[in-house]
Amino acid sequence: MKIEINPNFPIKNCKTCGTRPVIEQTKDRWIILCPNPNCRNAVSDKLVNVTEWNKQNP
């Protein structure tokens, strides 16, 4: 299940396609990923790692 991020939350758009990321929860991980199916830009961690996403998407 993909969860949209609140528009007031400061997170950078995908550097590849410019789309705002979404959050997905798996059994043991939180993934911030681009919702565009052609784009494979994602950050996975035990916590929602917005800092790492923003580093990868300047």
Backbone bond lengths (Angstrom), bond angles and torsions (degrees), N, CA, C in turn:
res aa  C-N    CA-C-N  psi(-1)  N-CA   C-N-CA  omega(-1)  CA-C   N-CA-C  phi
1 M - - - 1.441 - - 1.524 108.94 -
2 K 1.305 116.46 126.49 1.457 121.55 -179.95 1.523 109.55 -95.65
3 I 1.329 115.45 136.56 1.461 122.44 -178.30 1.521 108.43 -115.30
4 E 1.332 116.68 127.45 1.459 120.48 176.71 1.517 109.86 -73.19
5 I 1.331 116.49 144.56 1.457 122.81 179.00 1.522 108.36 -89.04
6 N 1.319 116.38 135.69 1.461 121.84 179.64 1.529 109.37 -52.04
7 P 1.346 118.01 133.15 1.475 120.64 -178.24 1.525 113.64 -63.31
8 N 1.322 118.85 -20.20 1.462 121.74 178.43 1.524 112.62 -83.02
9 F 1.338 117.85 -9.35 1.452 121.65 -179.15 1.527 109.08 -81.74
10 P 1.343 117.79 129.31 1.472 120.05 -176.44 1.532 112.91 -76.48
11 I 1.312 115.75 99.81 1.459 121.80 175.26 1.527 107.24 -139.50
12 K 1.314 116.17 141.88 1.465 120.47 -176.50 1.520 110.96 -81.16
13 N 1.314 115.80 150.88 1.462 121.66 176.80 1.524 110.05 -73.36
14 C 1.313 116.06 163.56 1.460 122.71 178.84 1.525 110.02 -60.00
15 K 1.330 116.57 132.80 1.466 119.97 -179.32 1.518 112.21 -72.65
16 T 1.311 118.04 -21.53 1.455 121.55 -177.68 1.522 112.30 -81.64
17 C 1.330 117.07 -47.75 1.469 119.30 -173.99 1.529 113.59 -122.30
18 G 1.342 118.51 -8.57 1.453 121.39 176.74 1.518 115.59 82.61
19 T 1.319 117.96 9.28 1.456 122.39 -179.21 1.533 110.79 -85.43
20 R 1.323 116.90 145.40 1.461 121.52 177.18 1.528 108.85 -70.99
21 P 1.334 118.17 133.59 1.464 120.44 -176.38 1.528 112.67 -73.31
22 V 1.326 114.67 166.70 1.461 123.02 174.48 1.526 107.81 -125.72
23 I 1.317 116.11 169.69 1.467 121.50 178.51 1.517 108.44 -113.89
24 E 1.327 115.32 140.48 1.454 121.03 177.06 1.524 107.93 -131.34
25 Q 1.320 116.81 138.94 1.460 120.65 179.04 1.515 109.23 -109.42
26 T 1.328 115.62 129.84 1.455 120.75 173.30 1.526 107.00 -107.06
27 K 1.289 117.56 -169.68 1.465 120.74 -176.35 1.526 112.68 -58.72
28 D 1.333 117.54 -42.54 1.466 120.00 -176.93 1.523 114.08 -131.03
29 R 1.322 118.43 11.50 1.461 121.58 -176.58 1.521 111.40 -139.62
30 W 1.348 114.07 155.63 1.465 122.91 169.22 1.515 106.28 -111.15
31 I 1.313 117.01 133.11 1.460 121.60 -177.70 1.519 108.63 -122.72
32 I 1.338 115.91 126.19 1.458 121.21 169.44 1.519 105.03 -96.39
33 L 1.330 116.70 122.83 1.452 118.80 -175.46 1.518 111.64 -144.30
34 C 1.303 113.71 159.51 1.458 121.14 176.70 1.529 107.72 -77.46
35 P 1.343 118.53 130.74 1.465 119.87 -178.50 1.533 114.08 -74.68
36 N 1.323 116.95 -10.20 1.461 121.26 178.37 1.535 108.63 -69.21
37 P 1.341 119.47 120.99 1.462 120.81 -176.29 1.530 114.03 -64.80
38 N 1.331 118.17 -21.59 1.461 120.87 179.45 1.523 112.60 -83.85
39 C 1.309 117.82 -12.62 1.461 123.09 -177.20 1.526 109.13 -101.74
40 R 1.308 117.51 135.60 1.466 121.24 -178.44 1.529 112.31 -109.94
41 N 1.320 117.26 24.51 1.458 122.27 -178.55 1.530 109.40 -76.35
42 A 1.350 117.45 120.18 1.467 121.12 -177.65 1.524 110.65 -157.66
43 V 1.348 114.90 154.92 1.460 122.79 173.76 1.520 106.62 -130.99
44 S 1.327 116.69 127.96 1.455 121.57 -177.96 1.524 109.40 -120.57
45 D 1.340 116.79 137.35 1.461 121.55 -179.97 1.526 108.80 -161.55
46 K 1.319 116.50 169.90 1.467 120.55 177.75 1.525 111.71 -69.56
47 L 1.336 117.13 -25.12 1.458 123.49 174.45 1.522 108.12 -120.21
48 V 1.314 117.36 163.01 1.461 120.55 177.21 1.526 107.18 -68.90
49 N 1.325 117.32 110.47 1.459 122.58 -171.96 1.534 110.73 -100.75
50 V 1.326 115.58 77.31 1.463 121.58 -179.55 1.523 110.60 -66.45
51 T 1.314 117.64 -35.29 1.464 121.62 -179.97 1.524 111.04 -59.28
52 E 1.315 116.95 -45.19 1.472 120.60 179.82 1.530 110.98 -67.39
53 W 1.334 117.70 -39.43 1.466 120.96 176.71 1.523 110.32 -59.39
54 N 1.342 116.35 -46.17 1.468 119.96 -178.95 1.532 112.06 -66.07
55 K 1.333 117.97 -30.74 1.470 120.92 175.91 1.526 110.64 -66.99
56 Q 1.330 116.74 -40.45 1.471 121.62 -177.69 1.523 112.17 -75.66
57 N 1.315 117.83 -20.52 1.456 121.80 -174.96 1.518 111.12 -124.22
58 P 1.336 116.80 71.93 1.478 119.07 -177.41 1.514 113.09 -69.92
